[in-house]
C-alpha cells in the first residue's frame, strides 16, 4: 500500500494538478464510453429479438362494426321499473348542489326506430352557474343513460348571482317486451 501512495505522489509531482485532473477525466470518460457501449449492445439485442419474434395471430380480433355492440347496449339500458330510483338519484344530486327540481315537465315517449323509450325531463332550475354545471356533470357521470338535449341559461341582471336555467334532459330506457 505504501508503494501505491509513493507512486501517486510521484505522478502528482511529475504531472502537476492539471495533468492529474486530465488523467482522472480521461479515465472517467473511458468508463462512461464502456457503459454506453453496453447499453447500445443491449438495445441492439432487444431489437433483433423483436424482429425475429413471430407475430401472435391469436391476439388479433376481427374488426367489429358498431352494430355488433347494439345488443350489449340495449341490455345495459335500465328498465322502466327502475325509473323512480333514477329520478330519486337525480333529485339527490340536485340537492347536493343546492338546487331544487320541484316543478317540471315529464314525458315518456316510445322511439321504436331507435329501439328505446325516452323519458324526457324539462326542469326549471335557479342557482349559481357553478351549482348548475356541477349538477349536470355529476348527473351525467352518475347516470350513464342520461343525455342532455339542451340547457338554456338566463341572468336577470349583470350583477345577479343566480341564474335561471331550463334543463332539457332524457333518460334512455329499455323497450318493454309485449305481455
C-alpha positions in Angstrom: 0.0 0.0 0.0 2.9 2.3 0.8 4.3 1.8 -2.7 0.9 2.9 -4.2 0.9 6.1 -2.2 4.5 6.8 -3.3 3.6 6.2 -7.0 0.6 8.5 -6.8 2.8 11.2 -5.1 5.5 10.9 -7.9 2.8 11.2 -10.6 1.4 14.2 -8.9 4.8 15.9 -8.7 5.6 15.0 -12.3 2.2 15.9 -13.9 1.1 18.6 -11.6 -2.5 19.2 -10.6 -3.7 19.9 -14.2 -2.2 16.8 -15.6 -3.6 14.7 -12.8 -7.0 16.1 -13.4 -6.7 15.3 -17.1 -5.8 11.7 -16.3 -8.8 11.4 -14.0 -11.2 12.9 -16.6 -9.8 10.5 -19.3 -10.3 7.5 -17.0 -13.9 8.7 -16.2 -14.6 9.3 -19.9 -13.4 5.8 -20.9 -15.6 4.3 -18.2 -18.7 6.2 -19.5 -17.9 5.1 -23.1 -17.9 1.5 -21.9 -21.3 1.9 -20.2 -22.7 3.5 -23.3 -21.4 0.6 -25.5 -23.0 -2.0 -23.1 -26.4 -0.2 -23.4 -26.1 0.1 -27.1 -25.5 -3.6 -27.4 -28.4 -4.4 -25.1 -30.7 -2.2 -27.3 -29.4 -4.0 -30.4 -30.1 -7.4 -28.9 -33.7 -6.4 -28.0 -34.3 -5.0 -31.5 -33.0 -8.3 -33.1 -35.3 -10.3 -30.7 -38.3 -8.2 -31.6 -37.6 -8.5 -35.4 -37.2 -12.3 -35.2 -40.1 -13.0 -32.9 -43.1 -14.3 -34.8 -46.3 -12.2 -34.6 -49.1 -13.8 -32.5 -52.2 -14.3 -34.6 -54.4 -15.4 -31.7 -54.5 -11.9 -30.2 -55.9 -10.3 -33.3 -59.7 -9.7 -33.0 -61.7 -9.3 -36.1 -62.9 -5.7 -36.8 -66.4 -5.2 -35.4 -68.9 -2.7 -36.6 -70.9 -0.6 -34.1 -73.9 -2.7 -34.9 -72.3 -5.7 -33.3 -72.3 -3.8 -30.0 -76.0 -2.9 -30.1 -77.4 -6.0 -28.2 -75.0 -5.2 -25.3 -76.0 -1.5 -25.4 -79.8 -2.3 -25.3 -79.2 -4.8 -22.4 -77.3 -2.1 -20.4 -80.3 0.3 -20.5 -82.4 0.4 -17.3 -85.9 -0.9 -17.3 -88.9 1.3 -16.8 -89.4 -0.2 -13.3 -86.0 1.4 -12.3 -87.2 4.9 -13.3 -88.2 6.0 -9.7 -84.7 5.1 -8.5 -83.0 7.0 -11.3 -85.2 10.1 -10.7 -84.5 9.9 -6.9 -80.8 9.8 -7.7 -81.2 12.9 -9.9 -83.1 14.7 -7.1 -80.4 13.8 -4.5 -77.7 15.1 -6.9 -79.6 18.4 -7.3 -80.0 18.8 -3.6 -76.2 18.2 -3.1 -75.7 21.2 -5.4 -78.3 23.3 -3.6 -80.7 23.1 -6.5 -84.4 22.3 -6.3 -86.1 20.3 -9.0 -89.7 20.6 -7.9 -91.9 21.7 -10.9 -91.0 20.2 -14.2 -92.5 18.5 -17.2 -92.0 14.8 -17.6 -92.9 12.8 -20.7 -92.4 9.1 -21.6 -92.1 8.5 -25.4 -91.6 5.3 -27.3 -88.9 5.6 -30.0 -89.2 2.3 -32.0 -86.8 3.4 -34.7 -84.0 3.8 -32.1 -85.3 0.8 -30.0 -85.5 2.8 -26.8 -88.0 4.6 -24.6 -87.1 8.2 -23.9 -88.2 9.8 -20.6 -87.9 13.5 -21.3 -87.4 15.9 -18.4 -87.8 19.6 -18.7 -86.6 21.1 -15.4 -86.5 24.8 -14.5 -83.7 25.4 -12.0 -82.4 28.5 -10.2 -78.9 28.6 -8.8 -75.3 29.7 -9.5 -73.6 28.7 -12.7 -71.1 26.5 -10.7 -74.0 24.7 -9.0 -75.9 24.1 -12.2 -72.9 23.0 -14.3 -71.7 20.8 -11.4 -75.1 19.2 -11.1 -75.3 18.4 -14.8 -71.7 17.0 -14.9 -72.3 14.8 -11.8 -75.7 13.6 -13.1 -74.2 12.6 -16.4 -71.4 10.7 -14.7 -73.8 9.0 -12.1 -76.5 8.1 -14.6 -74.8 6.8 -17.8 -78.1 6.7 -19.8 -78.9 10.3 -19.1 -78.5 12.7 -22.0 -78.7 16.5 -22.3 -80.9 17.9 -25.0 -80.4 21.5 -24.2 -79.6 24.0 -21.4 -80.9 27.5 -21.6 -79.4 30.0 -19.1 -80.8 33.3 -18.3 -79.5 36.0 -15.9 -81.9 38.8 -14.8 -79.2 41.3 -14.3 -75.4 41.5 -14.8 -74.7 41.5 -11.0 -77.1 38.7 -10.1 -75.5 35.7 -8.6 -78.4 33.4 -9.5 -79.2 32.1 -13.0 -82.5 30.8 -14.2 -81.9 27.6 -16.2 -84.1 25.4 -18.3 -82.6 21.9 -18.4 -83.9 19.5 -21.0 -82.7 16.0 -20.2 -83.5 12.5 -21.4 -83.3 9.1 -19.7 -83.0 6.2 -22.1 -84.9 3.1 -21.1 -85.4 -0.4 -22.5 -88.5 -1.0 -24.5 -90.8 -3.2 -22.6 -91.5 -6.6 -24.1 -95.2 -7.2 -25.0 -97.0 -9.3 -22.4 
